[in-house]
Amino acid sequence: MSNAHSIARDQLRAFVERIERLEEEKKTIADDIADVYGEAKAMGFDSKILKKVIALRKKDDQERMEEDLVLDTYLHALGMIEAPAEEQV
């Protein structure tokens, strides 16, 4: 086998091993997060709501406002809420 093939094989093996290590770290972190949600639930907190709070904190104010407006539009269209006050005029 040529030297170039040997180098490519070694690089490929290194990438695969790095990815495997990172995947294991990701699993460990996911398990840790699940443990924290479990602790919060044991203390009486709602884990579904905590997940929503975490997701909302990742968004800026403008993005949250736009999503809220679209959600309100959909809910109104389905008859689940009344139209906002400015639309009822």
Secondary structure, DSSP 8 states (H G I E B T S, - for coil): --HHHHHHHHHHHHHHHHHHHHHHHHHHHHHHHHHHHHHHHHTT--HHHHHHHHHHHTS-HHHHHHHHHHHHHHHHHTTSS---GGG--
